[in-house]
Amino acid sequence: MRKIMGGAVTAALTVAVLSGCSSADSSAEDKESGKKSEAAGAPSSSAPAPSAASSSGSSSAPKAKDSGEWKKADTRIGNAGTACELPVSFMATKAWKPSCLSREDGELLGKFSGHKTFRGALELSAKPAGNIGFIRVWTADAMNDKTPRQVLEAFMSEEKKVKDQEYTETKAGELPAAEVLYKVDSILSDGPKQERALAVTTPKGVMVFHLGGFDTQEYQEMLPAYETAKKTMTPAS
């Protein structure tokens, strides 16, 4: 298992590149990691979302209070009054830290990631659980009339450097869903890395649930958290 500290430095440097900041006292190794992240051209699955507040120097929306419950046990997210209100609720695995994105930050993440149709809504960070990656939740406007497969295909059409896509019709809890398993060419890992995404539609909106990771090994280590969320999904109350 790679050391978490290295991942944290890489993530921090990625944010610095995206927001136009730099650190004069960074080590040579940190600078090299920053160059690799910059070369990727967009936030990776192991880098946190860029912040509109840090880019503009002002706060766009109040942050939801962190109760810290995620540190102690699996926590349901998505319902009204939880860490982040979403079209769907699900159980987040213990020690996966939820961070709700404001609409402005979510649109900024979509811009940097090449997703013009979707915006980031939530990030689940695996760092406290021992990895450096994220599960990201995306939403979109004006797609409520689409099927899960159509939503997922729209999302994938905006992904970059993907190949070997395998679509399946499935269930997320009791919700009809579409899922895709695919590979992404990455300069940050040795060869293509595995990723997957899931789409559901509800009367409250659509949601895409995406699992990436620094490399395929990390993807496999984070997969149980993804599966826990998938099997516990219900329409948000």
C-alpha positions as CSV (number, residue, x, y, z in Angstrom):
1,M,0.0,0.0,0.0
2,R,1.4,3.4,-1.0
3,K,1.9,5.9,1.8
4,I,-1.0,8.3,2.2
5,M,1.3,11.3,2.6
6,G,2.5,11.1,-1.0
7,G,-1.0,11.1,-2.2
8,A,-1.9,14.1,-0.1
9,V,1.0,16.1,-1.5
10,T,0.0,15.2,-5.1
11,A,-3.6,16.3,-4.4
12,A,-2.6,19.5,-2.8
13,L,-0.3,20.4,-5.7
14,T,-3.0,19.6,-8.3
15,V,-5.2,22.2,-6.6
16,A,-2.4,24.7,-6.6
17,V,-1.9,24.3,-10.3
18,L,-5.6,24.7,-11.1
19,S,-6.0,27.8,-8.9
20,G,-2.9,29.5,-10.2
21,C,-1.0,29.2,-6.9
22,S,2.5,28.0,-6.2
23,S,4.6,27.2,-3.1
24,A,8.2,28.5,-2.9
25,D,9.3,25.9,-0.4
26,S,8.0,22.8,-2.2
27,S,10.6,20.0,-2.5
28,A,11.9,18.8,-5.9
29,E,9.8,15.7,-5.6
30,D,6.6,17.7,-4.9
31,K,7.3,19.9,-8.0
32,E,7.7,16.8,-10.2
33,S,4.4,15.5,-9.0
34,G,2.8,18.8,-9.7
35,K,4.1,18.8,-13.2
36,K,2.6,15.3,-13.8
37,S,-0.8,16.5,-12.5
38,E,-0.6,19.6,-14.7
39,A,0.2,17.5,-17.7
40,A,-3.0,15.5,-17.1
41,G,-4.9,18.6,-17.9
42,A,-7.8,18.0,-15.5
43,P,-8.5,16.9,-11.9
44,S,-7.7,13.3,-11.6
45,S,-9.6,10.7,-9.5
46,S,-6.9,11.2,-6.8
47,A,-7.1,15.0,-6.7
48,P,-9.8,17.0,-5.0
49,A,-12.1,19.3,-6.9
50,P,-10.9,22.9,-7.6
51,S,-12.7,25.5,-5.5
52,A,-14.4,28.5,-7.0
53,A,-13.8,30.3,-3.7
54,S,-10.0,29.8,-4.0
55,S,-10.1,30.9,-7.7
56,S,-12.1,34.1,-7.1
57,G,-11.0,34.9,-3.6
58,S,-14.6,34.8,-2.3
59,S,-16.9,32.2,-0.8
60,S,-19.7,31.0,-3.1
61,A,-21.9,29.1,-0.5
62,P,-21.8,28.1,3.1
63,K,-20.4,24.6,3.7
64,A,-22.5,22.0,5.4
65,K,-21.4,21.4,8.9
66,D,-19.2,18.3,9.3
67,S,-20.6,16.2,12.1
68,G,-17.8,13.7,12.0
69,E,-20.1,10.7,12.0
70,W,-18.4,9.4,8.9
71,K,-15.3,8.7,11.1
72,K,-17.3,6.3,13.3
73,A,-19.6,4.3,11.1
74,D,-21.2,3.9,7.7
75,T,-23.3,7.0,7.1
76,R,-26.3,7.7,4.9
77,I,-25.9,10.6,2.5
78,G,-28.3,12.3,0.1
79,N,-31.5,12.8,2.1
80,A,-32.6,16.2,3.3
81,G,-30.6,17.2,6.4
82,T,-27.6,14.9,5.6
83,A,-24.1,16.0,4.6
84,C,-25.2,16.6,1.0
85,E,-28.7,16.6,-0.5
86,L,-28.9,14.5,-3.7
87,P,-31.5,12.9,-6.0
88,V,-30.5,9.6,-4.4
89,S,-29.4,8.6,-1.0
90,F,-26.9,5.8,-0.1
91,M,-24.6,4.5,2.6
92,A,-21.1,5.9,2.6
93,T,-18.5,3.5,4.0
94,K,-16.9,4.3,7.4
95,A,-13.9,6.6,7.1
96,W,-14.8,7.9,3.7
97,K,-15.1,11.7,4.1
98,P,-18.0,13.4,2.3
99,S,-17.5,16.9,0.9
100,C,-20.6,18.6,-0.6
101,L,-19.8,20.9,-3.5
102,S,-21.6,24.2,-4.1
103,R,-23.2,24.6,-7.5
104,E,-20.4,27.0,-8.5
105,D,-17.7,24.6,-7.4
106,G,-19.5,21.7,-9.1
107,E,-19.7,23.6,-12.4
108,L,-16.0,24.5,-12.0
109,L,-15.1,20.8,-11.6
110,G,-17.2,20.0,-14.6
111,K,-15.4,22.6,-16.6
112,F,-11.9,21.3,-15.7
113,S,-13.0,17.7,-16.2
114,G,-14.5,18.3,-19.6
115,H,-18.1,17.7,-18.5
116,K,-20.2,20.5,-20.0
117,T,-23.5,18.7,-19.3
118,F,-22.8,17.6,-15.7
119,R,-21.7,19.3,-12.5
120,G,-20.0,17.8,-9.4
121,A,-22.3,17.4,-6.4
122,L,-20.3,15.4,-3.9
123,E,-16.8,14.0,-3.3
124,L,-16.2,11.0,-1.0
125,S,-12.5,11.0,-0.1
126,A,-10.8,7.7,0.6
127,K,-7.7,9.3,2.3
128,P,-8.9,8.7,5.9
129,A,-9.6,5.1,4.9
130,G,-6.1,4.6,3.5
131,N,-6.3,5.4,-0.2
132,I,-5.8,8.7,-2.1
133,G,-8.7,8.6,-4.5
134,F,-12.3,9.7,-4.6
135,I,-15.8,8.6,-5.5
136,R,-17.5,11.5,-7.2
137,V,-21.2,12.1,-7.6
138,W,-22.4,14.1,-10.6
139,T,-25.8,15.6,-11.4
140,A,-27.3,17.3,-14.4
141,D,-30.2,19.6,-15.3
142,A,-32.8,18.9,-18.0
143,M,-32.1,15.2,-18.2
144,N,-35.0,13.8,-16.2
145,D,-36.7,12.4,-19.3
146,K,-33.6,10.3,-20.1
147,T,-33.1,6.6,-19.2
148,P,-30.1,5.7,-17.0
149,R,-28.3,4.3,-20.1
150,Q,-28.8,7.6,-22.0
151,V,-27.5,9.6,-19.0
152,L,-24.5,7.3,-18.7
153,E,-23.7,7.5,-22.4
154,A,-23.9,11.3,-22.2
155,F,-21.5,11.3,-19.3
156,M,-19.1,8.9,-21.0
157,S,-19.2,11.0,-24.2
158,E,-17.5,13.7,-22.2
159,E,-14.8,11.5,-20.6
160,K,-11.4,11.5,-22.2
161,K,-9.0,8.8,-23.4
162,V,-11.4,6.0,-22.6
163,K,-11.5,2.5,-24.2
164,D,-12.9,-1.0,-23.7
165,Q,-16.3,0.3,-22.5
166,E,-18.6,-2.4,-21.3
167,Y,-22.2,-1.3,-20.5
168,T,-24.7,-3.3,-18.4
169,E,-28.3,-2.8,-17.2
170,T,-28.3,-3.3,-13.5
171,K,-30.0,-2.2,-10.2
172,A,-28.8,0.3,-7.7
173,G,-30.6,-0.9,-4.6
174,E,-34.1,-1.2,-6.1
175,L,-33.5,1.6,-8.7
176,P,-33.1,0.7,-12.4
177,A,-29.5,1.7,-13.3
178,A,-26.9,1.5,-16.0
179,E,-23.3,0.8,-15.3
180,V,-20.1,1.0,-17.4
181,L,-16.7,-0.6,-16.8
182,Y,-13.9,1.0,-18.9
183,K,-10.2,1.8,-19.0
184,V,-8.5,5.2,-19.2
185,D,-5.0,5.9,-20.6
186,S,-3.1,7.8,-17.9
187,I,0.4,9.2,-17.8
188,L,0.4,8.9,-14.1
189,S,0.2,5.1,-14.0
190,D,1.8,2.2,-15.9
191,G,-0.6,1.5,-18.7
192,P,-4.4,1.9,-18.7
193,K,-6.2,2.1,-15.4
194,Q,-9.6,0.7,-14.6
195,E,-12.6,2.9,-13.8
196,R,-16.4,2.5,-13.7
197,A,-19.5,4.7,-13.4
198,L,-23.2,4.1,-12.6
199,A,-26.2,6.2,-13.6
200,V,-29.7,6.4,-12.1
201,T,-32.7,8.6,-12.7
202,T,-35.4,9.8,-10.2
203,P,-38.2,12.4,-10.1
204,K,-35.7,14.6,-8.2
205,G,-33.1,14.4,-10.9
206,V,-30.3,12.2,-12.4
207,M,-27.1,11.1,-10.7
208,V,-23.9,9.6,-12.0
209,F,-21.7,7.8,-9.4
210,H,-18.1,7.5,-10.6
211,L,-15.1,5.5,-9.2
212,G,-11.6,6.1,-10.5
213,G,-8.4,6.0,-8.6
214,F,-4.7,6.7,-9.0
215,D,-4.3,3.3,-10.7
216,T,-6.0,-0.1,-11.1
217,Q,-4.7,-1.4,-7.8
218,E,-6.3,1.5,-5.9
219,Y,-9.5,1.2,-7.9
220,Q,-9.8,-2.4,-6.7
221,E,-9.1,-1.4,-3.1
222,M,-11.8,1.3,-3.3
223,L,-14.4,-0.9,-5.1
224,P,-16.0,-2.3,-1.9
225,A,-17.0,1.2,-0.9
226,Y,-18.5,1.8,-4.3
227,E,-20.5,-1.5,-4.1
228,T,-21.8,-0.6,-0.6
229,A,-23.2,2.6,-2.0
230,K,-24.6,0.9,-5.0
231,K,-26.6,-1.7,-3.2
232,T,-28.0,0.8,-0.6
233,M,-29.2,3.4,-3.1
234,T,-32.8,4.7,-2.7
235,P,-34.7,7.8,-3.9
236,A,-33.8,10.7,-1.6
237,S,-36.4,11.8,0.9
